[in-house]
Amino acid sequence: MSGSSYFSVLTLAAGTVLVCAVAILWLASIRAVISMVAVQGASLGLVAVVLGVHLHDAGLLAAAAVVVVVKAVVIPVLLGRASGSDSGSRESRPLVNVPASLVASAALIVLAFVTGRGVAHFVGTRAGALVPIGIATMLIGFFVLVARRRPTFQIVGLLMVDNGIALTAFLCTAGFPFLIELGVSFDVLLGVVVLMVLSQRLRLEFGDVDLDELQELHD
């Protein structure tokens, strides 16, 4: 893979991760959001594939396979099953509405690119120049955790934070060692399974509730 085509594909894959993060803020349908989670996971895996091919690193290619299987296939399937009949429902009462969320995401992206310049300069590689994209994805994930109230969106926000951290690590260091990436991916998978089990139990006990209603139950 030539230098120009390598960087073009890498930029496209990393940019897709960020676009999916913004799309998740824009979308209200749980089914559509789960689809975006799958696309984001596949794009993150593509970043690792491109870096692995360019650097001739078998460990990165193995890590890419783990990322795609866990984050683009297994977790979206589990989210879809956990949502069940509610997968067609929508986030009707977000803490921050969609227009304001999109403005906030734009501000977070600008913040990430301003603050990430130093990191990109320190890394000193062409891939390192894309580090602000990973930081922006992570910040938007935190915003989803704050702005969305349904349990499924909370799980998705957690995944976005993890994807942003993984993308930043791939771009800064050409990836984690394979065993570390394997452990991190399965830790995230375990956390998602636990959260989904809890959300299903809450749905069975109290019906379709969001975090505000859970707080009212606590009070």
KOLDRENLO-452236 format. One line per 8 residues: their letters; for each residue x, y, z of N, C-alpha, C, O, CB. Coordinates in steps of 0.05 Angstrom, whole numbers. Glycine has a CB too. Layout:
A) X Y Z X Y Z X Y Z X Y Z X Y Z  ...
//
This chain:
MSGSSYFS) 17 -24 0 0 0 0 18 25 0 35 28 17 -19 0 25  14 42 -20 30 66 -22 24 86 1 3 84 14 26 80 -49  42 105 5 39 124 27 13 140 25 0 144 45 62 142 28  7 150 1 -17 167 -3 -43 151 1 -61 160 14 -17 180 -30  -44 127 -11 -68 111 -8 -71 101 21 -94 99 31 -67 87 -27  -49 95 34 -50 86 62 -62 108 79 -80 102 95 -22 79 72  -53 133 76 -63 154 93 -92 161 86 -108 168 104 -46 179 91  -99 159 60 -127 165 52 -146 145 64 -167 153 75 -129 164 22
VLTLAAGT) -140 119 63 -157 99 74 -158 101 105 -179 98 117 -148 70 66  -135 107 117 -134 110 146 -152 134 155 -166 132 174 -105 114 156  -150 156 140 -166 180 146 -195 174 143 -212 183 160 -158 203 129  -203 159 122 -231 153 117 -242 135 140 -264 140 149 -234 138 90  -226 115 148 -235 97 169 -238 112 196 -258 109 210 -215 74 173  -217 128 203 -219 143 228 -241 164 227 -255 168 247 -192 157 234  -245 177 204 -266 196 201 -294 183 204 -312 196 215 -264 210 175  -297 159 194 -322 145 197 -329 139 226 -352 140 234 -322 119 181
VLVCAVAI) -308 133 242 -313 129 271 -325 154 283 -344 152 299 -286 122 285  -314 177 276 -325 202 287 -352 209 276 -370 218 290 -305 225 280  -357 204 250 -383 209 238 -404 192 251 -426 202 256 -382 204 207  -398 167 257 -417 150 271 -424 161 299 -447 159 308 -406 122 273  -403 172 312 -408 184 339 -428 207 337 -446 209 353 -382 193 351  -424 224 317 -443 247 314 -470 237 306 -491 247 315 -432 266 293  -471 216 288 -497 205 280 -513 194 303 -537 196 304 -493 184 258  -499 182 322 -512 170 346 -526 193 362 -547 188 373 -492 155 363
LWLASIRA) -513 216 363 -526 239 376 -551 249 361 -570 258 373 -506 262 379  -550 246 335 -571 256 318 -595 237 318 -618 246 317 -561 261 290  -589 211 318 -611 191 316 -625 187 342 -613 189 364 -599 164 306  -651 181 341 -667 176 364 -676 147 365 -683 137 387 -691 194 366  -676 133 342 -685 105 341 -663 87 352 -640 88 345 -692 98 312  -671 69 371 -652 50 382 -641 32 361 -617 26 362 -666 34 405  -658 23 343 -648 5 322 -627 18 305 -607 6 298 -672 -5 304  -632 43 297 -612 58 281 -586 63 296 -564 61 285 -624 85 272
VISMVAVQ) -588 68 322 -565 73 338 -548 47 340 -523 49 339 -572 82 366  -561 24 343 -546 -1 345 -532 -6 318 -509 -16 318 -565 -24 351  -544 1 296 -531 -2 270 -506 16 268 -486 7 257 -551 5 247  -508 40 279 -485 58 279 -463 47 297 -439 51 290 -494 86 289  -470 34 318 -450 22 336 -434 0 320 -410 -2 322 -463 9 361  -449 -16 304 -436 -36 288 -417 -24 267 -395 -34 263 -457 -54 274  -426 -3 254 -410 10 233 -385 22 247 -363 21 235 -426 32 218  -388 35 270 -366 46 284 -345 25 292 -321 29 289 -375 62 309
GASLGLVA) -355 2 302 -336 -19 309 -321 -30 285 -297 -35 286 -352 -42 322  -335 -33 262 -322 -42 237 -301 -21 228 -280 -29 218 -343 -47 215  -308 4 230 -289 25 222 -264 25 239 -242 29 230 -302 53 222  -268 21 265 -245 20 284 -228 -4 276 -203 -2 277 -255 18 313  -240 -27 270 -225 -50 261 -209 -44 236 -187 -54 232 -243 -73 257  -222 -29 217 -208 -22 192 -183 -5 197 -163 -8 184 -227 -7 173  -185 13 217 -161 29 224 -138 10 232 -116 14 223 -168 48 248  -144 -10 249 -123 -28 257 -113 -45 233 -89 -51 232 -134 -47 279
VVLGVHLH) -131 -52 215 -123 -68 191 -103 -51 174 -82 -61 166 -147 -76 175  -111 -26 169 -94 -9 152 -66 -5 165 -46 -7 151 -107 18 148  -66 0 191 -40 3 205 -24 -23 204 0 -23 200 -45 12 234  -38 -45 208 -24 -71 208 -12 -78 182 10 -88 180 -43 -93 217  -27 -73 160 -17 -78 133 7 -59 127 27 -68 116 -39 -74 112  4 -34 134 25 -14 128 51 -21 143 73 -18 132 15 14 134  48 -29 168 71 -35 185 80 -64 185 99 -71 198 65 -26 213  65 -81 170 71 -109 168 71 -122 196 89 -136 204 98 -115 154
DAGLLAAA) 50 -115 212 48 -123 240 25 -143 243 2 -136 241 44 -99 259  32 -169 247 12 -190 250 -5 -186 275 -29 -192 276 24 -217 250  8 -175 296 -6 -170 321 -29 -150 317 -51 -153 328 12 -160 342  -24 -129 301 -45 -109 296 -68 -122 280 -91 -115 285 -34 -85 280  -62 -139 261 -83 -152 246 -99 -171 264 -124 -172 260 -70 -168 222  -86 -184 282 -101 -201 301 -119 -183 319 -142 -191 325 -82 -218 318  -108 -161 328 -124 -142 345 -148 -132 329 -170 -128 340 -107 -119 355  -144 -126 303 -166 -117 286 -188 -137 284 -211 -130 285 -155 -110 258
AVVVVVKA) -180 -163 282 -200 -184 281 -217 -185 307 -241 -188 306 -187 -212 276  -203 -182 330 -217 -182 356 -237 -158 357 -260 -161 365 -197 -180 379  -227 -134 349 -244 -110 349 -269 -114 332 -291 -107 341 -228 -86 340  -266 -125 308 -289 -128 290 -308 -148 301 -333 -143 301 -279 -137 262  -298 -171 311 -316 -191 321 -332 -181 345 -356 -185 347 -300 -217 328  -318 -169 364 -330 -161 389 -347 -136 386 -370 -135 394 -309 -156 411  -336 -115 373 -350 -89 372 -367 -85 348 -385 -68 349 -329 -68 374  -363 -99 327 -380 -96 303 -401 -118 300 -420 -114 285 -363 -95 278
VVIPVLLG) -397 -140 314 -416 -162 311 -429 -170 338 -453 -168 341 -401 -187 299  -412 -178 357 -423 -190 382 -439 -170 398 -462 -174 405 -401 -202 399  -427 -147 403 -440 -127 420 -466 -116 407 -486 -114 420 -421 -103 426  -466 -108 381 -491 -99 369 -513 -121 369 -536 -114 374 -486 -91 340  -505 -146 365 -525 -168 367 -537 -170 395 -561 -173 398 -513 -195 359  -519 -168 415 -529 -169 443 -547 -145 449 -567 -148 463 -505 -170 462  -539 -122 439 -556 -98 444 -583 -101 431 -603 -94 443 -542 -73 433  -583 -112 407 -609 -116 393 -627 -136 408 -651 -132 410 -604 -127 365
RASGSDSG) -615 -157 418 -630 -177 433 -640 -166 460 -663 -171 468 -614 -202 438  -623 -150 473 -631 -138 498 -654 -118 494 -672 -116 511 -607 -124 511  -653 -104 472 -674 -84 467 -701 -98 460 -722 -89 468 -667 -66 444  -699 -121 446 -722 -137 440 -744 -121 426 -739 -109 405 -734 -149 466  -768 -122 437 -790 -108 425 -787 -78 426 -801 -63 412 -816 -116 438  -769 -68 443 -764 -39 446 -745 -28 425 -739 -4 425 -755 -33 474  -733 -46 408 -713 -37 389 -723 -17 370 -707 -1 358 -701 -61 375  -749 -17 365 -760 3 347 -769 29 360 -778 47 347 -784 -9 333
SRESRPLV) -766 30 387 -774 54 401 -753 76 399 -731 72 387 -778 48 431  -759 99 409 -741 123 406 -736 136 433 -751 133 452 -754 142 386  -714 151 433 -707 168 456 -725 193 454 -719 211 438 -677 175 457  -746 194 470 -765 216 467 -759 239 486 -768 261 481 -793 205 473  -744 234 507 -740 256 527 -710 258 534 -703 254 557 -756 251 552  -693 264 515 -665 268 522 -661 292 539 -676 311 538 -647 270 496  -640 291 556 -634 314 573 -627 338 556 -634 361 563 -612 307 593  -613 334 534 -606 355 515 -618 348 488 -614 326 478 -574 359 512
NVPASLVA) -634 366 476 -647 359 451 -627 356 428 -603 363 430 -668 380 444  -637 346 405 -619 339 383 -604 364 371 -580 362 368 -635 326 360  -617 386 365 -602 409 355 -580 418 374 -558 424 365 -621 432 349  -587 420 400 -567 428 419 -544 408 421 -521 415 425 -579 433 446  -551 382 419 -531 361 420 -512 363 396 -487 359 400 -544 333 420  -522 369 373 -505 372 349 -486 396 352 -463 395 344 -522 374 324  -497 418 363 -480 441 368 -458 434 388 -435 442 385 -496 465 378  -466 419 409 -446 411 429 -425 393 417 -401 395 424 -460 397 453
SAALIVLA) -433 375 399 -414 357 387 -394 372 370 -370 366 369 -428 336 370  -404 393 356 -386 410 340 -366 424 358 -342 425 351 -402 430 324  -375 434 381 -357 447 400 -336 427 411 -313 434 414 -373 460 422  -345 403 417 -327 382 427 -306 374 406 -283 370 413 -343 357 436  -314 373 381 -295 367 359 -274 389 357 -250 383 354 -310 363 332  -283 414 358 -264 436 356 -245 435 380 -221 438 377 -279 463 356  -256 430 404 -240 428 428 -219 405 425 -196 409 433 -257 423 453  -228 383 414 -209 360 411 -187 366 392 -164 359 396 -225 335 401
FVTGRGVA) -193 380 370 -172 387 350 -153 409 361 -130 409 354 -185 396 324  -164 427 377 -147 447 389 -128 435 409 -104 441 409 -163 470 401  -139 419 427 -123 408 449 -106 384 439 -85 378 452 -140 399 472  -114 371 417 -100 348 408 -76 354 390 -61 336 383 -118 330 393  -72 379 383 -49 386 366 -23 379 379 -5 369 366 -50 416 360  -21 384 405 4 378 419 11 349 419 34 341 415 3 388 447  -10 332 423 -6 303 422 2 294 394 21 278 391 -32 288 431  -12 305 374 -5 297 346 24 305 339 38 290 326 -25 311 327
HFVGTRAG) 32 329 348 59 338 343 79 320 358 101 315 347 63 368 351  73 312 382 91 295 397 94 268 385 116 257 384 80 292 426  72 256 374 73 230 361 90 232 336 107 214 331 45 220 354  86 253 320 103 258 298 101 240 274 119 239 257 131 257 307  78 226 271 73 209 248 48 219 234 33 235 244 70 179 257  45 209 209 21 216 194 -4 205 208 -25 219 209 22 205 165  -3 182 219 -25 171 234 -31 187 259 -54 191 267 -20 141 242  -10 197 272 -13 213 296 -28 239 291 -40 250 309 14 220 307
ALVPIGIA) -27 249 266 -42 273 260 -72 270 263 -87 289 264 -35 282 232  -81 245 263 -109 239 265 -118 234 294 -142 228 299 -117 215 249  -100 237 313 -106 232 341 -130 249 351 -146 239 366 -82 238 358  -133 274 343 -157 290 352 -183 277 345 -203 281 359 -156 317 340  -184 260 324 -209 246 318 -216 226 340 -239 224 348 -207 231 291  -196 212 351 -201 194 373 -210 209 398 -228 200 412 -177 178 379  -197 232 403 -204 247 427 -233 258 424 -248 257 443 -184 271 430  -240 267 400 -267 277 396 -288 255 399 -309 260 411 -270 289 368
TMLIGFFV) -282 231 390 -300 209 393 -304 203 423 -327 198 432 -290 184 379  -283 203 438 -285 198 467 -301 219 481 -318 213 498 -256 197 479  -297 245 474 -312 266 486 -342 265 480 -359 269 497 -301 293 478  -348 258 455 -377 255 447 -389 231 462 -413 232 470 -379 251 417  -373 210 467 -384 188 483 -391 196 511 -412 188 521 -363 166 484  -374 212 523 -381 223 550 -406 240 549 -422 239 567 -357 239 561  -409 255 527 -432 272 525 -458 255 522 -479 262 533 -430 291 500  -456 233 507 -479 215 505 -487 204 533 -511 202 539 -473 192 486
LVARRRPT) -467 197 549 -473 188 576 -488 208 592 -505 201 609 -447 181 590  -482 234 588 -495 255 603 -522 263 591 -541 268 606 -477 280 604  -524 264 564 -547 276 551 -570 256 546 -593 265 542 -539 288 526  -565 230 545 -585 211 539 -593 196 564 -577 191 582 -576 191 517  -619 188 566 -630 178 591 -637 148 589 -638 135 611 -654 193 598  -641 137 566 -648 109 564 -624 91 569 -602 98 561 -661 102 537  -627 68 582 -605 50 588 -588 42 564 -564 40 565 -614 26 602  -602 37 541 -588 28 517 -568 50 508 -546 44 500 -607 22 494
FQIVGLLM) -577 75 509 -560 97 501 -536 100 521 -514 108 512 -576 123 500  -541 94 546 -519 95 565 -497 74 558 -474 80 560 -530 91 594  -506 50 551 -487 30 542 -472 38 518 -448 35 516 -501 3 537  -486 50 499 -474 60 474 -453 82 480 -432 82 468 -495 70 454  -460 100 498 -441 121 506 -416 109 517 -394 118 511 -453 139 526  -418 88 534 -395 75 545 -378 63 523 -353 64 523 -403 53 565  -391 50 503 -376 38 481 -362 59 465 -339 55 456 -396 23 463  -375 82 461 -362 104 446 -337 114 460 -317 120 447 -382 127 441
VDNGIALT) -338 117 486 -315 125 501 -292 105 497 -269 113 492 -321 128 531  -298 79 499 -278 59 495 -267 59 466 -243 56 462 -290 31 501  -285 63 446 -276 64 419 -258 88 414 -238 86 399 -300 65 400  -264 111 427 -247 134 424 -219 130 436 -199 138 424 -260 158 437  -219 117 459 -193 111 472 -177 91 454 -153 95 450 -197 99 500  -190 70 444 -176 51 427 -166 64 401 -144 59 393 -195 28 420  -182 82 389 -173 95 365 -149 113 370 -130 113 355 -196 112 353  -150 128 392 -127 144 400 -102 127 404 -80 135 395 -133 160 425
AFLCTAGF) -105 105 417 -82 87 422 -71 76 396 -47 75 392 -90 64 441  -89 67 378 -79 57 352 -63 78 337 -42 72 326 -103 47 335  -73 102 337 -60 123 321 -35 133 334 -16 141 320 -80 146 317  -34 133 361 -10 142 375 13 122 374 36 129 370 -17 149 403  6 97 379 26 77 384 26 54 364 40 34 368 23 66 411  10 57 343 6 35 323 -7 11 337 -1 -12 330 33 27 310  -23 16 357 -39 -6 369 -28 -17 395 -4 -15 401 -42 -27 350  -47 -29 410 -39 -44 434 -26 -70 426 -31 -80 404 -63 -49 452
PFLIELGV) -9 -82 443 -3 -110 439 -28 -127 438 -48 -120 451 17 -120 461  -27 -148 423 -52 -164 418 -65 -173 444 -90 -171 446 -45 -188 401  -50 -183 463 -62 -194 487 -76 -172 503 -96 -177 516 -41 -207 504  -64 -148 503 -77 -126 517 -103 -118 504 -123 -114 518 -58 -101 518  -103 -116 477 -128 -110 463 -149 -132 467 -172 -126 470 -122 -106 433  -140 -157 468 -159 -179 473 -172 -176 500 -196 -179 503 -145 -206 470  -155 -170 521 -165 -167 548 -184 -144 550 -205 -146 563 -143 -164 567  -177 -121 538 -194 -97 540 -220 -102 526 -241 -94 537 -179 -73 527
SFDVLLGV) -220 -114 503 -245 -119 488 -264 -137 504 -288 -132 504 -238 -132 461  -253 -158 516 -270 -176 532 -279 -163 558 -301 -169 568 -256 -202 537  -263 -145 569 -272 -130 592 -296 -113 585 -316 -112 600 -250 -112 604  -294 -99 562 -316 -83 553 -341 -100 547 -363 -92 554 -308 -67 527  -337 -123 535 -359 -141 529 -372 -150 555 -397 -151 556 -349 -166 513  -357 -157 575 -368 -165 601 -384 -142 613 -406 -147 624 -346 -174 620  -373 -118 612 -387 -95 623 -414 -90 609 -434 -84 622 -370 -70 621  -414 -93 582 -438 -89 567 -459 -111 574 -483 -105 578 -433 -90 537
VVLMVLSQ) -450 -136 577 -469 -157 585 -481 -152 612 -505 -155 615 -454 -185 585  -465 -144 631 -475 -138 658 -496 -115 657 -517 -117 669 -452 -130 677  -490 -94 642 -508 -71 640 -534 -79 626 -556 -70 634 -495 -48 625  -532 -97 606 -556 -105 592 -573 -123 609 -598 -121 609 -548 -120 566  -561 -140 625 -577 -157 643 -592 -140 664 -615 -144 669 -558 -177 658  -578 -119 674 -591 -101 693 -614 -86 680 -635 -83 692 -570 -82 705  -609 -76 656 -630 -61 642 -654 -78 636 -677 -69 637 -620 -48 617  -650 -104 629 -672 -122 623 -688 -128 649 -712 -129 648 -662 -148 612
RLRLEFGD) -674 -132 671 -688 -136 697 -705 -112 704 -727 -115 714 -668 -143 719  -694 -88 700 -709 -64 707 -733 -61 689 -754 -53 697 -691 -39 704  -730 -69 663 -753 -67 645 -774 -87 653 -798 -80 651 -744 -72 616  -766 -111 661 -786 -130 670 -801 -121 695 -825 -127 698 -773 -157 675  -786 -108 713 -798 -100 739 -815 -75 736 -837 -73 748 -777 -96 759  -805 -55 721 -817 -29 721 -827 -19 693 -838 3 691 -798 -9 732  -823 -36 673 -831 -27 646 -808 -11 633 -786 -12 642 -856 -11 647  -815 4 612 -795 19 597 -790 45 612 -805 64 610 -805 25 568
VDLDELQE) -767 46 626 -761 69 643 -735 82 633 -718 68 622 -759 62 672  -731 108 639 -706 121 634 -693 127 661 -704 120 682 -709 146 616  -670 141 660 -655 146 685 -670 165 703 -668 162 728 -628 157 678  -685 184 692 -700 202 709 -721 187 726 -725 192 749 -713 224 692  -735 168 712 -755 153 726 -743 135 747 -754 131 769 -772 136 707  -719 124 741 -705 108 761 -697 124 786 -699 115 808 -680 95 749  -690 149 781 -683 167 803 -708 173 820 -706 174 845 -671 194 793  -731 176 807 -756 180 822 -762 156 839 -771 159 862 -779 186 802
LHD) -757 132 828 -761 107 844 -743 107 868 -751 98 890 -757 82 826  -718 116 864 -699 116 887 -708 136 908 -707 130 932 -671 124 876  -718 159 899 -727 180 919 -752 170 933 -763 184 950 -733 206 904
//
